[in-house]
Amino acid sequence: MRLALGVSYLGENYQGWQSQPSGQTVQDKLEHALACFATQPVSTVCAGRTDAGVHGIMQVVHFDTELQRSEISWVRGTNTFLPTDIAVQWAQAIPDHFHARASAVARRYVYVLLESAVRPGIEAGRAGWVFRPLDGPAMRQAVTHLRGEHDFSSFRASGCQALSPVKTLSRIDISRRGAYWRFDFEANAFLHHMIRNIMGCLVRIGQGNQPAEWMRFVLDARDRDAAAPTFSPDGLYFLGPVYETHWGLPERTPAYDWLP
């Protein structure tokens, strides 16, 4: 039997999603909890890896098991063995040909950025921070250069293992609520550090250090050295994958409502 799980987590205490020898990753913690509940090893496949410090609102994983338990038992039983900053939100039996990563048609992220004269306290680790005012119209003009299919080599980490730097960025929306800026991204796939590198450029433009048209120059350069430094992971959240409706999987969890 193949099961899919929706998992939420705060990433600040972990070395990213993917399993590492240290055991201090979200995947390691989840697989340990699943093994404790199932009393046998469980290997998971995720929809999208997240870096150290990046949070997950609805990471989706799948795994195969011979154990027969109700879906709510998988949720509550696994959560018993998880740390408090990781929680399974739902479980659902799915066809054997479903694949958490390969079946996804798109992926969604949001970056939450606090604009404040002083550094954050309770938001530390959960929101990025800038102390200089940002120019919303300039940033919105800048992102028009990024929508659509492009070679995003300028926003690609040196260690990125993607086969191609060409991705289709279907959505970048910028909104503001009080002191908080929200940047929504949706694409068929993302390169390693792609969003954080875009954020670095947007902040530089928003603070008036570069014009909006500079984003086009960076994109066309296809050279990582042309872009701004990688921005902090603190405010980056993986909202989750997008699947075709015939899979019948949840599109969101209550954690969505926590975001500004």
C-alpha positions as a Markdown table, in Angstrom:
| # | Residue | x | y | z |
|---|---|---|---|---|
| 1 | Met | 0.0 | 0.0 | 0.0 |
| 2 | Arg | 1.2 | 3.5 | -0.8 |
| 3 | Leu | 0.5 | 6.4 | 1.6 |
| 4 | Ala | 0.9 | 10.1 | 1.2 |
| 5 | Leu | 1.4 | 12.4 | 4.1 |
| 6 | Gly | 1.1 | 16.2 | 4.5 |
| 7 | Val | 3.8 | 17.5 | 6.9 |
| 8 | Ser | 4.4 | 20.9 | 8.4 |
| 9 | Tyr | 7.6 | 22.0 | 10.1 |
| 10 | Leu | 9.7 | 24.9 | 11.3 |
| 11 | Gly | 13.1 | 24.5 | 9.7 |
| 12 | Glu | 15.2 | 26.6 | 12.1 |
| 13 | Asn | 16.4 | 23.7 | 14.2 |
| 14 | Tyr | 17.2 | 21.4 | 11.2 |
| 15 | Gln | 19.8 | 21.0 | 8.5 |
| 16 | Gly | 17.2 | 21.0 | 5.8 |
| 17 | Trp | 14.9 | 18.3 | 4.6 |
| 18 | Gln | 17.2 | 15.6 | 3.1 |
| 19 | Ser | 18.6 | 12.9 | 5.3 |
| 20 | Gln | 22.2 | 13.4 | 6.5 |
| 21 | Pro | 24.6 | 11.4 | 8.7 |
| 22 | Ser | 24.0 | 13.8 | 11.6 |
| 23 | Gly | 20.4 | 12.7 | 11.7 |
| 24 | Gln | 19.4 | 16.4 | 12.3 |
| 25 | Thr | 17.1 | 16.8 | 9.3 |
| 26 | Val | 13.3 | 16.8 | 8.9 |
| 27 | Gln | 13.4 | 13.6 | 6.8 |
| 28 | Asp | 15.5 | 11.9 | 9.5 |
| 29 | Lys | 13.0 | 12.9 | 12.2 |
| 30 | Leu | 10.0 | 11.9 | 10.2 |
| 31 | Glu | 11.4 | 8.5 | 9.1 |
| 32 | His | 12.4 | 7.8 | 12.7 |
| 33 | Ala | 8.9 | 8.6 | 13.9 |
| 34 | Leu | 7.3 | 6.5 | 11.2 |
| 35 | Ala | 9.6 | 3.6 | 12.0 |
| 36 | Cys | 8.6 | 3.8 | 15.7 |
| 37 | Phe | 4.9 | 3.8 | 14.9 |
| 38 | Ala | 5.2 | 1.1 | 12.2 |
| 39 | Thr | 7.8 | -1.0 | 14.1 |
| 40 | Gln | 9.8 | -1.3 | 10.8 |
| 41 | Pro | 12.0 | 0.9 | 8.7 |
| 42 | Val | 10.1 | 3.4 | 6.5 |
| 43 | Ser | 11.7 | 5.3 | 3.6 |
| 44 | Thr | 10.0 | 8.5 | 2.3 |
| 45 | Val | 10.1 | 10.5 | -0.9 |
| 46 | Cys | 9.3 | 14.2 | -0.7 |
| 47 | Ala | 7.7 | 16.7 | -3.1 |
| 48 | Gly | 10.5 | 19.2 | -2.7 |
| 49 | Arg | 13.7 | 19.5 | -0.6 |
| 50 | Thr | 14.1 | 22.5 | 1.6 |
| 51 | Asp | 17.3 | 24.0 | 2.9 |
| 52 | Ala | 18.4 | 24.5 | 6.4 |
| 53 | Gly | 16.3 | 27.1 | 8.1 |
| 54 | Val | 13.5 | 26.9 | 5.5 |
| 55 | His | 10.0 | 26.0 | 6.8 |
| 56 | Gly | 7.4 | 23.7 | 5.4 |
| 57 | Ile | 3.7 | 24.5 | 5.4 |
| 58 | Met | 2.6 | 21.4 | 3.5 |
| 59 | Gln | 5.5 | 19.2 | 2.5 |
| 60 | Val | 4.1 | 16.0 | 0.8 |
| 61 | Val | 5.8 | 12.7 | 1.1 |
| 62 | His | 4.9 | 9.2 | 0.0 |
| 63 | Phe | 6.0 | 5.8 | 1.2 |
| 64 | Asp | 5.1 | 2.1 | 0.8 |
| 65 | Thr | 4.1 | -0.1 | 3.7 |
| 66 | Glu | 2.4 | -3.5 | 4.4 |
| 67 | Leu | 1.0 | -2.2 | 7.7 |
| 68 | Gln | -2.8 | -1.8 | 7.8 |
| 69 | Arg | -3.8 | 1.2 | 9.9 |
| 70 | Ser | -6.5 | 3.9 | 9.5 |
| 71 | Glu | -5.4 | 7.2 | 8.0 |
| 72 | Ile | -6.0 | 9.1 | 11.3 |
| 73 | Ser | -3.9 | 6.5 | 13.1 |
| 74 | Trp | -1.0 | 7.3 | 10.8 |
| 75 | Val | -1.4 | 11.0 | 11.7 |
| 76 | Arg | -1.7 | 10.7 | 15.4 |
| 77 | Gly | 0.6 | 7.7 | 15.8 |
| 78 | Thr | 3.5 | 9.3 | 13.9 |
| 79 | Asn | 3.0 | 12.6 | 15.7 |
| 80 | Thr | 3.5 | 10.9 | 19.0 |
| 81 | Phe | 7.2 | 10.3 | 18.1 |
| 82 | Leu | 7.9 | 13.6 | 16.4 |
| 83 | Pro | 9.4 | 16.7 | 18.0 |
| 84 | Thr | 7.0 | 19.6 | 18.6 |
| 85 | Asp | 8.1 | 21.6 | 15.6 |
| 86 | Ile | 7.3 | 18.8 | 13.1 |
| 87 | Ala | 3.7 | 17.5 | 12.6 |
| 88 | Val | 1.9 | 15.2 | 10.2 |
| 89 | Gln | -1.3 | 17.1 | 9.1 |
| 90 | Trp | -3.0 | 14.4 | 7.1 |
| 91 | Ala | -2.5 | 10.9 | 5.7 |
| 92 | Gln | -4.2 | 9.4 | 2.6 |
| 93 | Ala | -3.9 | 6.1 | 0.7 |
| 94 | Ile | -3.1 | 6.7 | -2.9 |
| 95 | Pro | -2.5 | 4.6 | -6.0 |
| 96 | Asp | 0.9 | 2.9 | -6.4 |
| 97 | His | 1.8 | 5.0 | -9.4 |
| 98 | Phe | 1.5 | 8.3 | -7.5 |
| 99 | His | 4.9 | 9.9 | -6.8 |
| 100 | Ala | 5.2 | 12.9 | -4.4 |
| 101 | Arg | 7.9 | 14.6 | -6.5 |
| 102 | Ala | 7.2 | 13.4 | -10.1 |
| 103 | Ser | 3.4 | 13.7 | -9.9 |
| 104 | Ala | 3.6 | 17.4 | -8.9 |
| 105 | Val | 2.8 | 19.8 | -11.7 |
| 106 | Ala | 4.0 | 22.9 | -9.8 |
| 107 | Arg | 5.5 | 24.0 | -6.4 |
| 108 | Arg | 4.6 | 27.0 | -4.3 |
| 109 | Tyr | 6.7 | 29.1 | -1.9 |
| 110 | Val | 6.2 | 32.2 | 0.1 |
| 111 | Tyr | 8.7 | 34.6 | 1.6 |
| 112 | Val | 7.7 | 36.7 | 4.6 |
| 113 | Leu | 9.8 | 39.8 | 5.1 |
| 114 | Leu | 9.6 | 42.2 | 8.1 |
| 115 | Glu | 10.4 | 45.9 | 7.4 |
| 116 | Ser | 11.4 | 47.3 | 10.8 |
| 117 | Ala | 13.9 | 49.8 | 12.2 |
| 118 | Val | 14.9 | 47.2 | 14.8 |
| 119 | Arg | 15.6 | 43.5 | 14.4 |
| 120 | Pro | 12.7 | 41.0 | 15.1 |
| 121 | Gly | 12.2 | 39.3 | 18.4 |
| 122 | Ile | 9.4 | 36.8 | 18.3 |
| 123 | Glu | 9.6 | 36.6 | 14.5 |
| 124 | Ala | 13.3 | 35.7 | 14.6 |
| 125 | Gly | 13.9 | 32.7 | 12.4 |
| 126 | Arg | 10.3 | 32.9 | 11.0 |
| 127 | Ala | 10.6 | 36.1 | 8.9 |
| 128 | Gly | 13.3 | 37.8 | 7.0 |
| 129 | Trp | 14.3 | 41.3 | 8.0 |
| 130 | Val | 15.2 | 44.6 | 6.4 |
| 131 | Phe | 15.6 | 47.9 | 8.3 |
| 132 | Arg | 15.4 | 50.2 | 5.3 |
| 133 | Pro | 12.0 | 51.0 | 3.7 |
| 134 | Leu | 11.2 | 49.1 | 0.5 |
| 135 | Asp | 9.8 | 50.5 | -2.7 |
| 136 | Gly | 6.8 | 48.2 | -3.6 |
| 137 | Pro | 6.2 | 49.6 | -7.1 |
| 138 | Ala | 9.9 | 49.1 | -8.1 |
| 139 | Met | 9.9 | 45.5 | -6.8 |
| 140 | Arg | 6.7 | 44.7 | -8.6 |
| 141 | Gln | 8.1 | 46.2 | -11.8 |
| 142 | Ala | 11.3 | 44.1 | -11.4 |
| 143 | Val | 9.4 | 40.8 | -11.1 |
| 144 | Thr | 7.7 | 41.3 | -14.5 |
| 145 | His | 11.1 | 40.3 | -16.0 |
| 146 | Leu | 11.0 | 36.9 | -14.3 |
| 147 | Arg | 7.6 | 35.6 | -15.1 |
| 148 | Gly | 7.5 | 32.9 | -17.8 |
| 149 | Glu | 10.1 | 30.4 | -19.0 |
| 150 | His | 13.7 | 31.5 | -18.6 |
| 151 | Asp | 17.2 | 30.3 | -18.0 |
| 152 | Phe | 17.6 | 31.1 | -14.3 |
| 153 | Ser | 21.4 | 30.4 | -14.1 |
| 154 | Ser | 22.0 | 33.8 | -12.4 |
| 155 | Phe | 19.9 | 32.6 | -9.5 |
| 156 | Arg | 21.3 | 29.1 | -9.2 |
| 157 | Ala | 23.5 | 27.9 | -6.4 |
| 158 | Ser | 26.9 | 26.5 | -7.4 |
| 159 | Gly | 26.0 | 23.1 | -5.9 |
| 160 | Cys | 22.6 | 22.9 | -7.7 |
| 161 | Gln | 22.0 | 19.4 | -9.1 |
| 162 | Ala | 19.1 | 20.3 | -11.5 |
| 163 | Leu | 19.6 | 19.0 | -15.0 |
| 164 | Ser | 18.5 | 22.3 | -16.6 |
| 165 | Pro | 18.5 | 25.9 | -15.4 |
| 166 | Val | 15.4 | 26.5 | -17.5 |
| 167 | Lys | 12.2 | 26.8 | -15.4 |
| 168 | Thr | 8.8 | 28.3 | -15.8 |
| 169 | Leu | 7.9 | 30.8 | -13.1 |
| 170 | Ser | 4.2 | 31.2 | -13.5 |
| 171 | Arg | 3.6 | 33.5 | -10.5 |
| 172 | Ile | 5.4 | 36.1 | -8.4 |
| 173 | Asp | 3.1 | 38.3 | -6.4 |
| 174 | Ile | 4.1 | 41.0 | -3.9 |
| 175 | Ser | 1.7 | 42.2 | -1.2 |
| 176 | Arg | 2.0 | 44.0 | 2.2 |
| 177 | Arg | 0.2 | 43.9 | 5.5 |
| 178 | Gly | 1.4 | 46.4 | 8.0 |
| 179 | Ala | 5.2 | 45.9 | 8.5 |
| 180 | Tyr | 5.1 | 42.5 | 6.7 |
| 181 | Trp | 5.9 | 42.0 | 3.0 |
| 182 | Arg | 4.7 | 38.8 | 1.4 |
| 183 | Phe | 6.3 | 37.4 | -1.8 |
| 184 | Asp | 4.4 | 34.5 | -3.4 |
| 185 | Phe | 6.2 | 32.2 | -6.0 |
| 186 | Glu | 4.9 | 29.4 | -8.1 |
| 187 | Ala | 6.8 | 27.4 | -10.7 |
| 188 | Asn | 7.0 | 24.0 | -12.3 |
| 189 | Ala | 10.3 | 23.6 | -10.3 |
| 190 | Phe | 12.9 | 25.7 | -8.6 |
| 191 | Leu | 16.7 | 25.6 | -8.7 |
| 192 | His | 18.7 | 25.4 | -5.5 |
| 193 | His | 18.6 | 28.8 | -3.7 |
| 194 | Met | 16.7 | 30.3 | -6.6 |
| 195 | Ile | 14.1 | 32.1 | -4.5 |
| 196 | Arg | 16.6 | 33.3 | -1.9 |
| 197 | Asn | 18.8 | 34.7 | -4.7 |
| 198 | Ile | 15.8 | 36.4 | -6.3 |
| 199 | Met | 14.9 | 37.8 | -2.9 |
| 200 | Gly | 18.4 | 39.2 | -2.6 |
| 201 | Cys | 18.0 | 41.1 | -5.9 |
| 202 | Leu | 14.5 | 42.3 | -5.0 |
| 203 | Val | 15.7 | 43.7 | -1.7 |
| 204 | Arg | 18.5 | 45.5 | -3.5 |
| 205 | Ile | 16.0 | 47.1 | -5.9 |
| 206 | Gly | 13.5 | 47.8 | -3.2 |
| 207 | Gln | 16.0 | 49.7 | -1.2 |
| 208 | Gly | 17.0 | 51.8 | -4.2 |
| 209 | Asn | 20.4 | 50.4 | -4.8 |
| 210 | Gln | 19.5 | 49.2 | -8.3 |
| 211 | Pro | 16.7 | 50.2 | -10.7 |
| 212 | Ala | 13.9 | 47.7 | -11.5 |
| 213 | Glu | 15.4 | 47.1 | -15.0 |
| 214 | Trp | 18.5 | 45.6 | -13.3 |
| 215 | Met | 16.6 | 42.4 | -12.8 |
| 216 | Arg | 16.5 | 41.9 | -16.6 |
| 217 | Phe | 20.3 | 42.5 | -16.7 |
| 218 | Val | 20.8 | 39.9 | -14.0 |
| 219 | Leu | 18.5 | 37.3 | -15.7 |
| 220 | Asp | 20.1 | 37.8 | -19.1 |
| 221 | Ala | 23.6 | 37.5 | -17.7 |
| 222 | Arg | 23.1 | 33.8 | -16.8 |
| 223 | Asp | 25.9 | 34.2 | -14.3 |
| 224 | Arg | 25.5 | 33.9 | -10.6 |
| 225 | Asp | 28.1 | 36.6 | -10.0 |
| 226 | Ala | 25.7 | 39.2 | -11.6 |
| 227 | Ala | 23.1 | 38.8 | -8.9 |
| 228 | Ala | 22.9 | 39.9 | -5.3 |
| 229 | Pro | 24.1 | 37.7 | -2.4 |
| 230 | Thr | 21.8 | 34.9 | -1.3 |
| 231 | Phe | 19.2 | 36.2 | 1.1 |
| 232 | Ser | 18.4 | 34.7 | 4.6 |
| 233 | Pro | 16.3 | 31.5 | 4.7 |
| 234 | Asp | 14.4 | 32.7 | 7.8 |
| 235 | Gly | 11.2 | 33.9 | 6.0 |
| 236 | Leu | 11.0 | 31.2 | 3.4 |
| 237 | Tyr | 8.1 | 28.7 | 3.5 |
| 238 | Phe | 7.4 | 25.8 | 1.2 |
| 239 | Leu | 3.7 | 26.1 | 0.7 |
| 240 | Gly | 3.6 | 22.7 | -1.0 |
| 241 | Pro | 3.2 | 21.0 | -4.4 |
| 242 | Val | 0.4 | 21.3 | -6.8 |
| 243 | Tyr | -1.2 | 18.1 | -8.0 |
| 244 | Glu | -3.9 | 17.3 | -10.6 |
| 245 | Thr | -7.3 | 17.1 | -8.9 |
| 246 | His | -7.8 | 13.5 | -9.8 |
| 247 | Trp | -5.4 | 12.5 | -7.0 |
| 248 | Gly | -7.8 | 13.9 | -4.5 |
| 249 | Leu | -5.1 | 15.3 | -2.1 |
| 250 | Pro | -5.6 | 18.3 | 0.1 |
| 251 | Glu | -4.5 | 21.6 | -1.4 |
| 252 | Arg | -3.8 | 23.3 | 2.0 |
| 253 | Thr | -3.6 | 22.8 | 5.7 |
| 254 | Pro | -4.6 | 25.1 | 8.6 |
| 255 | Ala | -1.0 | 26.2 | 8.8 |
| 256 | Tyr | -1.7 | 28.4 | 5.7 |
| 257 | Asp | -3.8 | 30.7 | 7.9 |
| 258 | Trp | -0.9 | 31.5 | 10.1 |
| 259 | Leu | 1.0 | 33.4 | 7.4 |
| 260 | Pro | 0.5 | 37.2 | 7.1 |
